[in-house]
Amino acid sequence: MRISYDYAGSVVLVTGGTRGIGAGIAAAFLAAGAEVVVCGRGEPPAGGSADAGSCGSATFVAADVRDPEDVDRLFWEVERRHGRLDTVVNNAGGSPYAPLAGTSPRLHARIVELNLTAPLLVAQRAHPLLHASGGSIVMIGSSSGTRPSPGTSAYGAAKAGLHHLAACLAAEWAPHVRVNTVVVGLAETESAAGHYGGPEGVRRMGAAIPAGRMALPEDVAGACLWLAAPGYVTGAEVLLNGGGEIPAWREIASGHGG
């Protein structure tokens, strides 16, 4: 069975949409007929202008979504070029490995700004446009916000806050604007091999997931296409984690742990 979506005439903004999961989401909306705007702090891999240009078939706008002035300029560009907005995918985020003890307080503050404050700023600025179109916001959350996240505590706490922010906005802005979250587990992007110790590390991490592999950008994109489509669902958290992570005790209990 094949599911298809028709987003012709819709305008979609994907923050952090030039690479990784964001690029996969942008590509999926483009394939469904949407006009797509992507933003990032630096040039997209395929080029584009320093201010606003082309990123494939999407419009690229250089913007740091932690900066309120950049966010205002981003939305000014969206309004100037398209005159409307139907969907925002708050995807920009991430964190280096940063144990809490011995690391800079400013680093942790910046992690919280990127993963929690920035989506709040983007949602706030998008609200009038989405209210006018009856649109929706999709937050890209993380399983790090639902379980202990050692080594990335600030990131996990920020993502937990993002999940709650989405639930609050879903209630505050109903029924005109729907707000939902895709809670992504371990994901395989172009940087996964470097992060997990090469292709073999990616394979081993994938084997620790009941589905047998990590999520791919197109898996996340499929959830975003569904949530952004007009419907009744709002305030939801869609767990996109392949069934979770198999606990280490299961290996120990089965005698395979050594």
C-alpha positions in Angstrom: 0.0 0.0 0.0 1.3 3.4 -0.9 0.2 6.6 0.9 0.4 9.9 -1.0 -0.2 13.5 0.0 -1.1 16.5 -2.1 0.4 19.7 -0.6 0.0 21.7 -3.8 -0.6 25.4 -2.9 0.7 25.0 0.6 3.8 26.8 2.0 6.0 24.8 4.4 8.9 26.1 6.5 11.5 23.6 7.7 14.0 25.0 10.2 17.4 23.3 9.9 16.2 22.0 6.6 19.5 21.9 4.6 20.9 18.6 5.9 20.1 15.4 7.8 16.5 14.8 9.0 15.5 18.4 8.0 16.6 17.9 4.4 14.6 14.6 4.3 11.5 16.4 5.6 11.9 19.3 3.1 12.4 16.8 0.2 9.2 15.0 1.2 7.1 18.1 1.2 8.6 19.2 -2.1 7.7 15.8 -3.6 4.1 16.3 -2.3 3.8 19.6 -4.2 4.4 22.1 -1.5 6.4 25.3 -1.7 9.2 24.8 0.8 11.4 27.3 2.7 14.4 26.0 4.6 16.7 27.9 6.9 20.0 27.4 8.5 22.9 29.3 9.9 25.2 28.5 7.0 25.0 27.9 3.3 23.3 24.7 2.2 25.6 22.0 0.8 24.4 22.6 -2.7 25.0 26.3 -2.6 22.6 29.2 -2.4 23.0 32.9 -1.6 24.1 34.3 1.7 20.7 35.9 2.2 18.0 34.0 0.3 18.3 31.7 -2.6 17.7 28.3 -4.0 18.2 25.0 -2.1 17.2 22.5 -4.7 13.6 23.4 -5.4 13.3 25.0 -2.0 13.9 28.6 -1.0 16.9 28.9 1.4 17.1 31.7 3.9 20.2 32.1 6.1 18.9 32.5 9.7 20.0 31.6 13.2 16.6 30.7 14.8 18.0 31.5 18.3 18.2 35.2 17.3 14.8 37.0 17.4 16.0 39.5 14.7 16.9 36.6 12.4 13.6 35.0 13.0 11.8 38.2 12.1 13.8 38.5 8.9 13.1 34.8 8.1 9.3 35.4 8.3 9.5 38.7 6.5 11.1 36.7 3.6 8.4 34.0 3.8 5.7 36.6 3.6 7.4 38.6 0.8 7.9 35.5 -1.4 4.8 33.5 -0.6 2.2 35.6 1.2 1.1 32.8 3.4 2.3 29.9 5.6 0.6 26.6 6.2 3.1 24.4 8.1 6.1 24.9 10.3 8.4 22.0 11.0 10.6 23.0 14.0 13.5 20.7 13.2 16.6 22.8 14.0 18.4 21.3 17.0 21.1 19.1 18.3 23.9 18.9 20.8 27.5 17.8 21.1 28.5 15.3 23.7 28.6 17.6 26.8 28.8 16.1 30.3 27.4 18.6 32.7 30.4 18.6 35.1 33.4 20.6 33.8 31.8 22.1 30.7 31.0 25.7 30.0 27.6 27.0 31.4 27.4 29.1 28.2 27.5 25.9 26.1 24.6 24.4 28.0 22.7 27.7 27.7 23.2 27.7 23.9 22.0 24.1 23.7 18.8 25.0 25.5 18.4 28.1 23.3 18.6 26.0 20.1 16.4 23.1 21.2 13.8 24.9 23.2 13.9 28.7 23.0 14.3 28.8 19.3 11.3 26.6 18.5 9.3 28.9 20.9 10.4 32.0 19.0 9.6 30.5 15.6 6.2 29.3 16.7 5.4 32.6 18.2 6.3 34.5 15.0 4.5 31.9 12.8 1.3 32.0 14.8 -0.5 34.9 12.9 0.2 33.3 9.6 -0.8 29.8 10.7 -4.0 31.2 12.4 -5.0 32.8 9.0 -4.4 29.6 7.1 -5.7 27.1 9.7 -2.2 25.6 9.6 -0.1 23.5 11.9 3.3 23.1 13.7 5.3 19.9 13.9 8.0 19.9 16.6 10.8 17.4 16.0 11.4 16.0 19.5 13.7 13.3 20.8 13.7 10.2 22.9 16.4 12.0 24.9 13.6 14.0 26.3 11.7 11.0 27.5 14.5 9.0 29.2 17.8 9.7 30.9 20.3 11.3 28.5 23.7 11.0 30.2 26.3 13.2 28.4 23.6 15.4 26.8 21.6 16.4 29.9 20.9 19.9 28.7 19.8 18.6 25.4 17.5 16.0 27.0 16.0 18.6 29.3 15.4 21.0 26.5 13.7 18.3 24.4 11.5 17.4 27.3 10.6 21.1 27.5 9.9 21.1 23.8 7.4 18.2 24.1 5.6 20.1 26.9 5.7 23.4 24.9 4.0 21.7 22.0 1.2 20.3 24.3 0.7 23.8 25.8 0.5 25.5 22.4 -1.9 22.9 21.1 -4.3 23.8 23.9 -3.6 27.5 23.8 -4.0 27.9 20.0 -6.8 25.4 19.4 -8.9 25.1 17.3 -7.2 27.4 14.7 -3.6 26.0 14.8 -2.7 22.4 15.5 0.6 21.5 17.2 2.1 18.1 17.4 5.5 16.4 18.1 7.4 13.6 16.4 9.6 12.0 19.1 12.5 10.6 17.2 14.7 7.9 18.5 18.2 6.9 17.2 18.4 8.2 13.6 20.8 7.4 10.7 21.8 10.5 8.8 24.9 11.4 6.8 26.8 12.1 10.1 25.7 8.9 11.9 28.8 6.9 11.0 31.1 9.6 12.5 29.0 9.8 15.6 28.6 6.0 16.2 32.1 4.9 15.2 31.7 4.0 11.6 29.3 1.8 9.6 29.7 -1.1 12.0 28.8 1.1 14.9 25.6 2.2 13.0 24.8 -1.4 12.4 25.3 -2.4 16.0 23.2 0.5 17.3 20.5 -0.4 14.8 20.5 -4.0 16.1 19.6 -2.6 19.6 16.3 -1.4 18.2 13.3 -3.8 17.9 12.8 -2.6 14.3 16.3 -3.7 13.5 17.6 -0.4 12.2 17.7 3.3 13.1 15.1 5.8 11.8 15.9 7.3 8.4 15.0 10.9 7.4 12.2 9.6 5.2 10.7 7.8 8.2 10.5 11.1 10.1 9.3 12.9 7.0 6.4 10.5 6.6 5.2 11.3 10.2 5.5 15.0 9.4 3.4 14.7 6.2 0.6 12.9 8.2 0.6 15.4 11.1 0.7 18.5 8.8 -2.3 17.3 6.8 -5.7 18.8 7.9 -7.3 16.7 10.6 -8.3 16.3 14.2 -4.9 15.4 15.7 -3.4 18.0 17.9 -1.3 17.9 21.1 -0.1 14.4 20.2 3.4 12.9 20.6 4.1 10.4 17.9 6.9 8.0 19.0 9.1 7.3 16.0 11.7 5.1 17.6 11.3 1.7 16.0 9.9 0.2 19.2 12.4 1.8 21.5 15.8 0.6 22.6 16.3 -3.0 23.7 17.6 -2.8 27.4 21.0 -4.3 28.2 19.5 -6.5 30.9 17.7 -8.6 28.3 21.1 -9.6 26.8 22.4 -10.4 30.3 19.3 -12.4 31.3 19.5 -14.4 28.0 23.1 -15.3 28.6 24.4 -13.4 25.6 26.0 -10.6 27.6 29.4 -12.3 28.1 
